[in-house]
Amino acid sequence: MKSCKFKVGGRPESETMTSPAHVAIIMDGNGRWAKARGMPRLAGHRAGVEALRKTVRAAPGLGISFLTVYAFSSENWSRPKSEVSDLMGLLKLFIRRDLAELHQSGVRVRIIGDRTGLQSDIRTLLEEAETLTVRNTALTLIIAFNYGGRDEIVRTARKLASAVARGELDSEAITAESFAGALDTKGIPDPELVIRTSGELRLSNFLLWQAAYSELVFLPCYWPDFSREHLVDALRDFAGRERRFGGLGAQDVAVTAKG
């Protein structure tokens, strides 16, 4: 059974910590959490939903304005039909049970991913959540559902190519900025921090464009064990990193100036 002990390389707890505005989380390890306890995978997914609730409640108080969670990838359809059905049921339950609380707490819900082919009742729920909470400002919760980073980029490229073909857009006018503005995450800042639980060390097709310069934190524990304390540890580690975006760090600049 994996522990969530995390060696923090950032600032001590006593120091003022500046949190990233946008944190993205790959919520991994529900099934393995359940297996380690001799429980069915559905029990792990249910425990994972509770961990999500706790994280959403904690985020605004930690200075987080945008929280993106990887709820269901475009590759997850390859899982057993029974598990996919369970995951769909949990999504419906989460929205029906939690939407009122999210709205009351000032949380705005946005959904990213391909909605083509989704069951009509699921599409209706997703649209209802977005419409009801559209004016909320305490936190924007972005749920990546039927989402894949490569799929998002391909869908965006096709959309822009169609606009060029119709004469509505000059191909020379397509820039990194305009391309980003046509992605599912239009209007949402790129995540400064991406957290993944379960000990896996990869992005798994999550926010491939948006995470180009994100700081990455990999936790050894399974998602159902994730708590506010683990989020704080990850934020503290982030606060201690120097983000250079391809340029020089402060020390390197000082050395260069002296030279």
C-alpha positions as CSV (number, residue, x, y, z in Angstrom):
1,M,0.0,0.0,0.0
2,K,1.5,3.3,-1.1
3,S,2.2,6.1,1.3
4,C,1.7,9.7,0.4
5,K,4.8,10.9,2.2
6,F,6.4,13.6,0.1
7,K,9.8,15.1,0.5
8,V,9.2,18.8,0.1
9,G,12.0,20.7,-1.6
10,G,10.3,24.1,-1.3
11,R,10.0,26.7,1.4
12,P,9.4,26.0,5.1
13,E,5.8,26.1,6.3
14,S,6.5,29.2,8.3
15,E,7.3,31.2,5.2
16,T,4.7,33.0,3.1
17,M,3.8,30.8,0.2
18,T,2.5,32.1,-3.2
19,S,0.2,29.5,-4.7
20,P,-0.2,28.9,-8.4
21,A,-3.4,30.3,-9.8
22,H,-4.1,27.1,-11.8
23,V,-3.4,23.6,-10.5
24,A,-4.2,20.5,-12.6
25,I,-4.4,17.0,-11.1
26,I,-4.2,13.6,-12.7
27,M,-6.3,11.6,-10.2
28,D,-4.7,8.2,-10.5
29,G,-4.7,5.0,-8.5
30,N,-8.4,4.5,-7.5
31,G,-8.4,0.9,-8.7
32,R,-5.1,0.0,-7.1
33,W,-6.2,1.6,-3.9
34,A,-9.2,-0.7,-3.8
35,K,-7.2,-3.8,-4.8
36,A,-4.8,-3.2,-1.9
37,R,-7.8,-3.3,0.4
38,G,-9.4,-6.3,-1.2
39,M,-12.3,-4.2,-2.4
40,P,-13.9,-3.8,-5.9
41,R,-12.6,-1.1,-8.2
42,L,-15.9,0.8,-7.9
43,A,-15.1,1.3,-4.2
44,G,-11.9,3.0,-5.2
45,H,-13.6,5.3,-7.6
46,R,-16.2,6.2,-4.9
47,A,-13.3,7.0,-2.5
48,G,-11.7,9.0,-5.3
49,V,-14.9,11.2,-5.6
50,E,-14.7,12.0,-1.9
51,A,-11.0,13.0,-2.3
52,L,-12.1,15.3,-5.1
53,R,-14.7,16.9,-2.9
54,K,-12.2,17.6,-0.2
55,T,-9.7,19.1,-2.8
56,V,-12.3,21.4,-4.3
57,R,-13.3,22.6,-0.9
58,A,-9.7,23.3,0.0
59,A,-8.5,25.0,-3.2
60,P,-10.0,28.5,-2.8
61,G,-8.5,28.9,0.7
62,L,-5.1,28.0,-0.7
63,G,-5.2,30.7,-3.3
64,I,-6.0,28.5,-6.2
65,S,-8.4,30.1,-8.8
66,F,-8.5,27.3,-11.4
67,L,-8.5,23.6,-10.7
68,T,-8.5,21.1,-13.5
69,V,-9.0,17.4,-12.8
70,Y,-8.6,14.5,-15.2
71,A,-11.9,12.7,-14.7
72,F,-12.2,10.4,-17.7
73,S,-9.8,10.2,-20.6
74,S,-10.7,9.4,-24.3
75,E,-8.7,6.2,-23.8
76,N,-10.7,5.1,-20.8
77,W,-13.5,3.8,-23.1
78,S,-11.2,0.7,-23.6
79,R,-11.8,-0.4,-20.0
80,P,-14.4,-3.1,-19.2
81,K,-17.9,-2.0,-20.0
82,S,-19.0,-2.5,-16.4
83,E,-16.3,-0.2,-15.1
84,V,-17.1,2.5,-17.7
85,S,-20.8,2.2,-16.7
86,D,-19.8,2.6,-13.1
87,L,-17.7,5.7,-13.9
88,M,-20.6,7.3,-15.9
89,G,-22.8,6.6,-12.9
90,L,-20.4,8.3,-10.5
91,L,-20.1,11.4,-12.8
92,K,-23.9,11.7,-12.8
93,L,-24.1,11.2,-9.1
94,F,-21.4,13.8,-8.4
95,I,-23.1,16.5,-10.5
96,R,-26.6,15.8,-9.1
97,R,-25.4,15.5,-5.5
98,D,-22.7,18.2,-5.5
99,L,-23.9,20.8,-8.0
100,A,-26.0,22.7,-5.5
101,E,-23.1,22.9,-3.0
102,L,-20.6,23.9,-5.7
103,H,-22.9,26.7,-6.9
104,Q,-23.6,27.9,-3.3
105,S,-19.8,28.0,-2.7
106,G,-19.2,30.1,-5.8
107,V,-17.6,27.4,-7.9
108,R,-17.8,27.7,-11.6
109,V,-17.9,24.4,-13.5
110,R,-16.4,24.0,-17.0
111,I,-16.1,20.8,-19.0
112,I,-13.3,20.2,-21.5
113,G,-13.2,17.2,-23.9
114,D,-15.1,15.9,-26.8
115,R,-18.8,15.7,-26.2
116,T,-19.6,14.1,-29.6
117,G,-21.2,10.8,-29.1
118,L,-21.9,11.2,-25.4
119,Q,-25.2,10.0,-24.1
120,S,-27.8,12.7,-24.2
121,D,-28.5,12.6,-20.4
122,I,-24.8,13.1,-19.7
123,R,-24.5,16.0,-22.1
124,T,-27.5,17.6,-20.5
125,L,-26.0,17.3,-17.0
126,L,-22.7,18.8,-18.2
127,E,-24.5,21.7,-19.8
128,E,-26.7,22.2,-16.8
129,A,-23.6,22.4,-14.5
130,E,-21.9,25.0,-16.8
131,T,-25.0,27.1,-17.2
132,L,-26.0,27.2,-13.6
133,T,-22.5,28.2,-12.3
134,V,-21.3,30.4,-15.2
135,R,-21.2,33.6,-13.1
136,N,-19.4,32.1,-10.1
137,T,-16.0,33.4,-9.3
138,A,-14.6,31.8,-6.1
139,L,-13.0,28.9,-8.1
140,T,-13.2,27.5,-11.6
141,L,-13.4,23.7,-11.6
142,I,-12.5,22.4,-15.0
143,I,-13.5,18.7,-15.5
144,A,-11.6,17.0,-18.3
145,F,-14.2,14.4,-19.4
146,N,-13.8,12.2,-22.5
147,Y,-10.6,14.3,-22.9
148,G,-7.3,13.6,-24.6
149,G,-4.6,16.2,-25.2
150,R,-3.8,14.9,-28.7
151,D,-7.5,14.7,-29.6
152,E,-8.0,18.3,-28.4
153,I,-5.1,19.5,-30.6
154,V,-6.4,17.6,-33.6
155,R,-9.9,18.9,-33.1
156,T,-8.6,22.5,-32.9
157,A,-6.4,22.1,-36.0
158,R,-9.4,20.8,-37.9
159,K,-11.5,23.7,-36.7
160,L,-8.9,26.3,-37.8
161,A,-8.3,24.5,-41.1
162,S,-12.1,24.6,-41.9
163,A,-12.1,28.3,-41.1
164,V,-9.2,28.8,-43.6
165,A,-10.9,26.7,-46.2
166,R,-14.1,28.9,-45.9
167,G,-12.0,32.0,-46.3
168,E,-12.7,33.2,-42.8
169,L,-9.2,33.0,-41.6
170,D,-5.8,33.6,-43.1
171,S,-3.4,30.7,-42.4
172,E,-0.6,33.2,-41.8
173,A,-2.7,34.6,-38.9
174,I,-2.5,31.4,-37.0
175,T,-0.1,31.8,-34.1
176,A,0.6,29.9,-30.9
177,E,-1.7,32.5,-29.1
178,S,-4.6,32.2,-31.6
179,F,-4.2,28.4,-31.6
180,A,-4.4,28.3,-27.8
181,G,-7.5,30.5,-28.0
182,A,-9.3,27.9,-30.0
183,L,-8.6,25.0,-27.6
184,D,-11.1,23.6,-25.1
185,T,-9.4,25.7,-22.4
186,K,-10.1,29.0,-24.2
187,G,-10.0,31.8,-21.6
188,I,-8.3,29.6,-18.9
189,P,-4.7,30.3,-18.0
190,D,-2.2,27.4,-18.5
191,P,-1.6,25.4,-15.4
192,E,1.4,26.4,-13.5
193,L,1.5,23.1,-11.5
194,V,0.4,19.6,-12.6
195,I,0.1,17.0,-9.8
196,R,-0.1,13.2,-10.4
197,T,-0.8,10.6,-7.8
198,S,-0.1,6.9,-7.7
199,G,3.7,7.1,-8.4
200,E,3.4,7.1,-12.2
201,L,5.7,9.5,-13.9
202,R,4.0,10.7,-17.0
203,L,1.3,13.1,-18.3
204,S,-0.8,10.4,-20.0
205,N,-2.1,12.6,-22.7
206,F,-3.3,15.3,-20.3
207,L,-3.1,19.0,-21.2
208,L,-0.2,18.4,-23.6
209,W,-0.4,21.9,-25.1
210,Q,-1.2,23.8,-21.9
211,A,1.4,22.0,-19.7
212,A,4.3,23.0,-21.9
213,Y,5.9,25.0,-19.0
214,S,4.0,23.5,-16.0
215,E,5.9,22.4,-13.0
216,L,5.3,18.7,-12.3
217,V,4.9,17.0,-8.9
218,F,4.5,13.2,-8.7
219,L,3.1,11.8,-5.5
220,P,3.6,8.1,-4.5
221,C,0.1,7.7,-2.9
222,Y,-3.1,6.7,-4.6
223,W,-5.7,9.4,-5.3
224,P,-8.2,8.3,-2.6
225,D,-5.6,9.0,0.0
226,F,-4.9,12.6,-1.3
227,S,-5.8,15.3,1.3
228,R,-5.5,19.0,1.9
229,E,-2.1,18.4,3.5
230,H,-0.7,16.7,0.4
231,L,-2.0,19.6,-1.7
232,V,-0.2,22.0,0.6
233,D,3.0,20.0,0.3
234,A,2.8,20.1,-3.5
235,L,2.2,23.9,-3.4
236,R,5.1,24.4,-1.0
237,D,7.4,22.4,-3.4
238,F,6.2,24.6,-6.3
239,A,6.9,27.7,-4.3
240,G,10.5,26.7,-4.0
241,R,11.1,26.2,-7.7
242,E,12.6,28.8,-10.1
243,R,10.6,29.0,-13.3
244,R,12.7,30.2,-16.2
245,F,10.6,29.5,-19.3
246,G,13.6,28.8,-21.4
247,G,15.5,31.9,-20.1
248,L,18.2,32.3,-17.5
249,G,17.6,32.0,-13.7
250,A,18.3,34.9,-11.4
251,Q,21.7,33.6,-10.4
252,D,22.7,32.9,-14.0
253,V,21.7,36.5,-14.9
254,A,23.8,37.9,-12.1
255,V,26.8,35.9,-13.1
256,T,26.4,36.9,-16.8
257,A,26.1,40.6,-15.7
258,K,29.3,40.3,-13.7
259,G,31.1,38.6,-16.6
